[in-house]
Amino acid sequence: MEILIYGLINSVSLALMALGFTLVYGVSRLPNFAHGSLYVTVGFVTWLLLNRLGLPYPVAMLVSLVLIALVGAATYQFILVRIRGMAISEIIASYAIGLAILEGLRWGGLKGTTLTLPVFAQGSVDILDVTVDFHRLLVILLGALLVGGLWMFVNHTKLGLALKGMAQDERAALTLGIDSDRMAVFSMALGAVMAGLAALVLMPLGNIVVESGYHVLIMAVAVCIVGGLGSWTGAVLAAFIIGFAQILTTAWMGPHFQVVVALLAIIVTLISRPSGLFGRQKELEERV
């Protein structure tokens, strides 16, 4: 039961980390390697607003999400739009932006392990002799609500359907009058907000450190490659596969092998099925 419960929590956490990354790539085909830096930035800004300016916790969270949405939109509007379609340049530029943000935060005072965000609910409960704190249970609930809300938005709103159209066939969407750059700006902003929501839900379980940005980026890339780049369904399924594999590895070999599991998942997927579980990239035999 411990493996089942904590495997579920870990899987939902990975899905939260990866949804913003796969959303941006699915809509605009932009691999946003600044994703992890946006995650850390939201946590740090929320902490500053909460502890230095004395804002209420909900207000601090809302302000940080608005700010990170503007950062995501500006990143595309002023930088990535100039190199869109140049895959290597997109990766290098977005990673450089993320690196500058993370190291800028480190230089600005984000050092050590003393910064934390309050949990949403104190206390714990025993589930079949397994002690689970309330915040981790809220991670499952909020993760399910976020995934369901994103699905409803994409499938039942005009803007969401426009994003879905861009993800399915950009040229056909252009012929219907959908502005690809405008959708890319919105997807970058929404992807940044998704990264921020993941930070607000997950960071109370640990500390706000720069290294979290690199960890979240690795996990997001692993989930998206295994699930298939651009596939939201694949990302959720891959999160559960990797999440439970990490918990099993932790139970048998120790927590230090969690990142190894993610990296092995990337390698095995690229060797056996380069397009991922639900990806649309060409398979190896189609390219040879």
C-alpha positions as CSV (number, residue, x, y, z in Angstrom):
1,M,0.0,0.0,0.0
2,E,2.9,2.4,0.7
3,I,4.2,1.8,-2.8
4,L,0.8,2.3,-4.3
5,I,-0.1,5.5,-2.4
6,Y,3.3,7.2,-2.8
7,G,3.6,5.9,-6.3
8,L,0.3,7.7,-7.1
9,I,1.5,10.9,-5.4
10,N,4.8,10.8,-7.3
11,S,3.1,10.1,-10.6
12,V,0.7,13.1,-10.2
13,S,3.7,15.2,-9.2
14,L,5.5,14.3,-12.4
15,A,2.4,15.0,-14.5
16,L,2.2,18.5,-13.0
17,M,5.9,19.1,-13.8
18,A,5.5,18.0,-17.4
19,L,2.1,19.4,-18.5
20,G,3.4,22.9,-19.2
21,F,6.4,21.7,-21.2
22,T,4.3,19.3,-23.4
23,L,1.6,22.0,-23.8
24,V,4.0,24.5,-25.3
25,Y,5.6,21.9,-27.6
26,G,2.3,20.5,-28.6
27,V,0.9,23.8,-29.8
28,S,4.0,25.7,-31.1
29,R,6.6,22.9,-31.5
30,L,8.9,24.9,-29.2
31,P,11.0,22.9,-26.7
32,N,10.9,25.3,-23.8
33,F,14.0,24.4,-21.9
34,A,13.4,27.4,-19.6
35,H,10.5,25.4,-18.0
36,G,12.4,24.5,-14.9
37,S,13.5,28.1,-14.3
38,L,9.9,29.3,-14.5
39,Y,9.0,26.7,-11.8
40,V,11.6,27.9,-9.4
41,T,10.9,31.6,-10.1
42,V,7.2,31.2,-9.1
43,G,8.2,29.6,-5.8
44,F,10.8,32.3,-5.0
45,V,8.6,35.2,-6.0
46,T,5.7,33.8,-3.9
47,W,8.0,33.5,-0.9
48,L,9.2,37.1,-1.4
49,L,5.7,38.4,-1.6
50,L,4.6,36.4,1.4
51,N,7.5,37.0,3.7
52,R,9.0,40.3,2.6
53,L,5.9,42.2,1.5
54,G,3.5,40.5,3.9
55,L,0.8,39.7,1.2
56,P,-1.8,37.0,2.0
57,Y,-0.8,33.6,0.7
58,P,-3.6,33.4,-2.0
59,V,-2.7,37.0,-3.2
60,A,1.0,36.2,-3.4
61,M,0.3,33.0,-5.4
62,L,-2.0,34.9,-7.8
63,V,0.5,37.7,-8.4
64,S,3.4,35.3,-9.0
65,L,1.3,33.4,-11.6
66,V,0.4,36.6,-13.4
67,L,4.1,37.7,-13.4
68,I,5.3,34.4,-14.7
69,A,2.6,34.4,-17.5
70,L,4.0,37.7,-18.6
71,V,7.5,36.4,-18.5
72,G,6.5,33.4,-20.6
73,A,4.7,35.5,-23.2
74,A,7.6,38.0,-23.4
75,T,10.1,35.2,-23.8
76,Y,8.4,34.2,-27.0
77,Q,7.4,37.6,-28.3
78,F,10.9,39.1,-28.0
79,I,13.3,36.2,-28.3
80,L,12.0,32.8,-29.5
81,V,9.8,34.3,-32.3
82,R,13.0,35.3,-34.1
83,I,14.3,31.7,-34.3
84,R,11.1,29.7,-34.5
85,G,11.4,26.7,-36.8
86,M,15.2,26.4,-36.1
87,A,15.1,23.5,-33.7
88,I,18.7,23.6,-32.4
89,S,18.5,27.4,-31.9
90,E,15.2,27.1,-30.0
91,I,16.8,24.6,-27.6
92,I,19.9,26.6,-27.1
93,A,18.1,29.9,-26.7
94,S,15.5,28.6,-24.3
95,Y,18.0,26.7,-22.2
96,A,20.2,29.8,-22.1
97,I,17.2,31.9,-20.9
98,G,16.5,29.3,-18.2
99,L,20.1,29.1,-17.1
100,A,20.3,32.9,-16.9
101,I,17.2,33.0,-14.7
102,L,18.3,30.2,-12.4
103,E,21.8,31.6,-11.9
104,G,20.4,35.1,-11.6
105,L,18.2,33.8,-8.7
106,R,21.2,32.2,-7.1
107,W,23.2,35.4,-7.4
108,G,20.2,37.3,-6.1
109,G,20.1,35.4,-2.8
110,L,18.4,32.0,-3.5
111,K,21.0,29.9,-1.7
112,G,20.8,27.2,0.9
113,T,17.8,25.3,1.9
114,T,16.1,27.7,4.3
115,L,13.3,29.0,2.1
116,T,10.0,27.1,2.2
117,L,6.3,27.7,1.4
118,P,3.5,26.9,3.8
119,V,1.6,23.7,3.2
120,F,-2.0,24.0,2.3
121,A,-3.2,21.8,5.1
122,Q,-1.5,20.7,8.4
123,G,-1.7,17.2,9.8
124,S,-1.8,13.6,8.4
125,V,-4.0,10.6,8.2
126,D,-3.5,6.8,8.2
127,I,-4.6,5.0,5.1
128,L,-4.4,1.2,5.6
129,D,-1.5,1.7,8.0
130,V,0.3,4.1,5.8
131,T,0.7,7.6,7.1
132,V,0.1,10.3,4.5
133,D,0.1,14.0,5.3
134,F,-2.9,16.1,4.1
135,H,-0.9,18.2,1.6
136,R,0.3,15.1,-0.3
137,L,-3.4,14.0,-0.6
138,L,-4.2,17.5,-1.9
139,V,-1.5,17.1,-4.5
140,I,-3.5,14.2,-6.0
141,L,-6.7,16.1,-5.8
142,L,-5.3,19.4,-7.3
143,G,-3.4,17.4,-9.9
144,A,-6.6,15.7,-11.0
145,L,-8.5,19.0,-11.1
146,L,-5.7,20.7,-13.1
147,V,-5.6,17.9,-15.7
148,G,-9.4,17.8,-15.9
149,G,-9.6,21.6,-16.2
150,L,-7.0,21.7,-18.9
151,W,-8.9,19.0,-20.8
152,M,-12.1,21.0,-20.5
153,F,-10.4,24.2,-21.6
154,V,-8.8,22.5,-24.7
155,N,-12.0,20.7,-25.8
156,H,-14.8,23.0,-24.8
157,T,-13.6,26.6,-25.3
158,K,-13.0,28.6,-28.5
159,L,-9.4,29.4,-27.5
160,G,-8.7,25.9,-26.4
161,L,-10.0,24.5,-29.7
162,A,-7.7,26.9,-31.5
163,L,-4.8,25.6,-29.5
164,K,-5.9,22.1,-30.3
165,G,-6.1,22.9,-34.0
166,M,-2.6,24.4,-34.0
167,A,-1.3,21.2,-32.3
168,Q,-3.0,18.9,-34.8
169,D,-2.3,20.7,-38.1
170,E,-0.7,24.2,-38.1
171,R,-1.2,24.8,-41.8
172,A,-4.8,23.9,-41.7
173,A,-5.3,26.1,-38.7
174,L,-3.6,29.0,-40.5
175,T,-6.1,28.6,-43.4
176,L,-8.9,29.0,-40.9
177,G,-7.6,32.4,-39.7
178,I,-5.8,31.2,-36.5
179,D,-2.8,33.4,-35.9
180,S,0.1,31.0,-35.1
181,D,2.3,33.6,-33.4
182,R,-0.6,34.7,-31.2
183,M,-1.3,31.1,-30.2
184,A,2.4,30.5,-29.5
185,V,2.5,33.5,-27.2
186,F,-0.6,32.3,-25.4
187,S,0.8,28.7,-25.1
188,M,4.0,30.1,-23.7
189,A,2.1,32.1,-21.1
190,L,-0.2,29.2,-20.3
191,G,2.8,26.8,-20.1
192,A,4.5,29.2,-17.7
193,V,1.4,29.3,-15.5
194,M,1.2,25.5,-15.5
195,A,4.8,25.4,-14.4
196,G,3.9,27.9,-11.7
197,L,0.9,26.0,-10.5
198,A,3.1,22.9,-10.2
199,A,5.6,24.9,-8.1
200,L,2.9,26.2,-5.8
201,V,1.5,22.7,-5.3
202,L,4.8,20.8,-4.9
203,M,7.2,23.2,-3.4
204,P,5.6,23.2,0.1
205,L,6.8,19.6,0.3
206,G,10.4,20.7,0.1
207,N,12.7,23.7,-0.1
208,I,13.0,26.4,-2.7
209,V,16.4,25.8,-4.3
210,V,17.9,26.6,-7.7
211,E,18.6,22.9,-8.2
212,S,14.9,22.2,-8.4
213,G,14.8,23.9,-11.7
214,Y,17.2,21.5,-13.3
215,H,15.5,18.5,-11.6
216,V,12.0,19.6,-12.9
217,L,13.4,20.1,-16.4
218,I,14.9,16.6,-16.5
219,M,11.7,15.1,-15.3
220,A,9.5,17.1,-17.7
221,V,11.7,16.1,-20.7
222,A,11.7,12.4,-19.6
223,V,7.9,12.3,-19.2
224,C,7.4,14.0,-22.6
225,I,9.8,11.8,-24.5
226,V,8.4,8.6,-23.0
227,G,4.8,9.8,-23.6
228,G,5.5,11.3,-27.0
229,L,6.4,14.9,-27.6
230,G,3.3,17.0,-27.9
231,S,0.9,14.4,-26.6
232,W,-0.9,15.4,-23.4
233,T,-2.4,12.0,-22.9
234,G,1.0,10.4,-23.4
235,A,2.5,12.7,-20.9
236,V,0.0,11.7,-18.2
237,L,0.5,8.0,-18.9
238,A,4.3,8.3,-19.0
239,A,4.2,10.2,-15.6
240,F,2.5,7.2,-14.0
241,I,5.0,4.7,-15.6
242,I,8.0,6.7,-14.5
243,G,6.5,7.7,-11.2
244,F,5.8,4.1,-10.0
245,A,9.2,3.0,-11.4
246,Q,10.9,5.6,-9.3
247,I,9.0,4.6,-6.1
248,L,9.8,0.9,-6.7
249,T,13.5,1.8,-7.3
250,T,13.5,3.9,-4.1
251,A,12.0,1.0,-2.1
252,W,14.6,-1.5,-3.4
253,M,17.7,0.6,-4.1
254,G,17.4,4.0,-2.4
255,P,16.2,7.5,-3.4
256,H,19.4,8.4,-5.2
257,F,18.4,6.4,-8.2
258,Q,15.2,8.3,-9.0
259,V,16.9,10.5,-11.6
260,V,18.7,7.5,-13.1
261,V,15.3,5.9,-13.7
262,A,14.2,9.0,-15.6
263,L,17.3,9.0,-17.7
264,L,17.1,5.3,-18.4
265,A,13.5,5.8,-19.5
266,I,14.7,8.4,-22.0
267,I,17.4,6.1,-23.4
268,V,15.2,3.0,-23.6
269,T,12.4,5.0,-25.4
270,L,14.7,6.6,-27.9
271,I,16.2,3.2,-28.7
272,S,12.9,1.1,-28.9
273,R,10.3,3.7,-29.9
274,P,11.7,7.1,-30.7
275,S,8.2,8.7,-31.1
276,G,7.2,7.7,-27.6
277,L,3.9,6.1,-26.5
278,F,1.6,8.5,-28.3
279,G,4.0,10.6,-30.3
280,R,3.7,11.5,-34.0
281,Q,7.4,11.7,-34.8
282,K,8.7,9.4,-37.5
283,E,9.8,6.0,-36.4
284,L,13.4,4.9,-37.1
285,E,12.4,2.5,-39.9
286,E,10.5,5.3,-41.7
287,R,13.6,7.4,-41.8
288,V,16.1,4.8,-42.9
